[in-house]
Amino acid sequence: VTVVFATHGLLPHEMGIGSEPGLVLTPPGTASAEDDGLLTASEAAALSLSAKWVVLSACNTATPGVEAGASGESLSSLARSFLYAGSGNLLASHWRVADDATAALIVETLSNDGATPARALAAAMEAVRTGKHPDGSVVGGWKPHWAHPASWAPFTLVTNRDR
């Protein structure tokens, strides 16, 4: 099972949401305490997932937050919460991401089922950077600006497994 959140990530205190980060979801017709269109880190941690992959295809999802006591941490509470919830492998971003290059990177990563998650991400980064697959075929929609690290390097892999 793969769970992909392709949305906007909010840092703590961004847009007045409070002291924890979150993911912006589609708001319901009528908001409630249970469904307000925002998935916060604490709500994500309370989920019960058995996903091989959780992809946080949103800006700043791995960026160390400014939550109380978070200084010096290498992973945000938002990303960490999905590990607590049961994600086997997590892709999260360190900075703002470009939609086109990110879409290509995620598709390339997840389409490499036979590889370990680390090798799948490394191969995807190489394909997005160069515009070519290992067999020499062209990555669909490739643009020259994808060669810049801003396009292929924002994501980090965090695993909950011993391999």
C-alpha positions in Angstrom: 0.0 0.0 0.0 1.2 3.5 -0.9 -0.2 6.7 0.5 0.6 9.9 -1.3 -0.2 13.3 0.0 0.2 15.8 -2.9 -0.8 19.0 -1.2 0.6 22.0 0.7 2.5 21.5 3.9 2.3 24.1 6.6 5.1 24.8 9.1 4.2 25.6 12.7 2.5 29.0 13.1 2.3 29.4 9.3 -1.0 31.0 8.4 -2.0 31.0 12.1 -2.6 27.3 12.4 -0.9 26.9 15.8 2.2 25.2 17.1 2.3 22.1 15.0 2.8 21.5 11.3 0.1 20.0 9.0 -1.0 19.1 5.6 -3.7 21.1 3.9 -6.5 18.8 2.6 -9.8 19.6 0.8 -12.0 21.3 3.3 -15.4 19.8 3.9 -18.7 21.6 3.1 -19.2 22.1 6.8 -16.1 22.0 9.0 -16.1 20.1 12.2 -13.5 19.3 15.0 -12.9 15.9 13.3 -12.7 17.3 9.7 -11.4 20.8 9.3 -9.4 20.3 6.1 -6.1 20.2 7.9 -4.2 17.0 9.0 -1.9 18.0 11.8 1.1 16.1 13.0 -0.7 14.8 16.1 -3.7 13.7 14.0 -1.3 11.9 11.6 0.5 10.1 14.5 -2.9 8.8 15.6 -3.6 7.1 12.3 -3.1 3.3 11.9 -1.2 2.7 8.7 0.4 -0.4 7.2 1.8 1.4 4.2 5.0 0.4 2.4 5.3 4.0 1.4 4.0 7.3 2.6 4.9 10.2 0.4 4.6 13.8 1.7 4.7 15.5 -1.7 4.4 18.9 -0.2 6.8 21.7 0.8 8.9 21.6 3.9 7.6 18.3 5.3 11.0 17.1 6.6 12.2 20.6 7.6 13.0 20.8 11.3 10.2 22.8 12.8 10.1 25.5 15.4 7.9 23.5 17.6 8.6 23.8 21.3 11.8 21.9 22.0 12.4 21.0 18.3 15.6 23.1 17.8 18.3 20.9 16.4 16.0 18.1 15.3 16.7 16.6 11.9 13.2 15.7 11.0 9.9 17.5 11.5 7.2 16.3 13.8 5.0 16.0 10.8 7.3 13.5 9.0 8.0 11.7 12.3 4.2 11.3 12.9 3.8 9.2 9.8 6.5 6.8 11.0 4.7 6.5 14.3 1.5 5.8 12.4 3.1 2.8 10.7 4.7 3.9 7.5 7.4 1.6 6.4 9.2 4.1 4.2 8.6 7.9 4.2 9.6 10.4 1.5 9.5 14.0 2.8 10.9 17.3 1.5 13.4 19.7 3.0 12.3 22.7 1.0 9.6 24.0 -1.4 9.2 21.6 -4.3 8.3 22.2 -8.0 5.1 20.3 -9.0 6.4 19.0 -12.3 9.8 17.7 -11.2 8.3 16.3 -8.0 5.6 14.4 -9.9 8.3 12.8 -12.1 10.5 12.0 -9.1 7.6 10.3 -7.2 6.5 8.3 -10.2 10.0 7.2 -11.0 10.6 6.2 -7.3 7.4 4.2 -6.9 7.7 2.5 -10.2 10.9 0.8 -9.3 9.3 -2.0 -7.2 12.3 -4.4 -7.5 14.7 -2.1 -5.8 15.2 -1.3 -2.1 13.6 2.1 -1.2 17.0 3.8 -1.1 18.0 2.5 -4.5 14.6 3.4 -6.0 14.9 7.0 -4.8 18.6 7.2 -6.0 17.6 5.9 -9.4 14.7 8.3 -9.6 16.9 11.2 -8.6 19.4 10.3 -11.4 16.6 9.9 -13.9 15.1 13.3 -13.1 18.5 15.0 -13.0 19.7 13.6 -16.4 16.3 13.1 -18.1 17.2 9.5 -18.9 16.3 6.1 -17.5 19.1 3.6 -17.0 18.2 1.9 -20.3 18.6 5.3 -22.1 15.0 6.0 -22.7 13.8 9.6 -22.0 11.9 10.6 -18.9 8.6 11.9 -20.1 8.1 15.7 -19.8 11.7 16.2 -18.8 12.8 19.9 -18.7 16.4 21.2 -18.6 15.9 23.0 -15.3 15.3 19.6 -13.6 19.1 19.0 -13.8 19.4 21.6 -10.9 19.4 20.0 -7.4 16.4 22.2 -6.4 14.4 19.9 -8.6 15.6 16.4 -7.7 17.2 16.7 -4.2 14.6 18.0 -1.8 13.3 14.6 -0.8 14.8 12.4 1.9 14.0 8.8 2.6 13.3 7.7 6.2 12.7 4.1 6.8 11.1 2.3 9.7 12.7 -1.0 8.7 16.0 -2.6 9.6 17.0 -3.2 5.9 
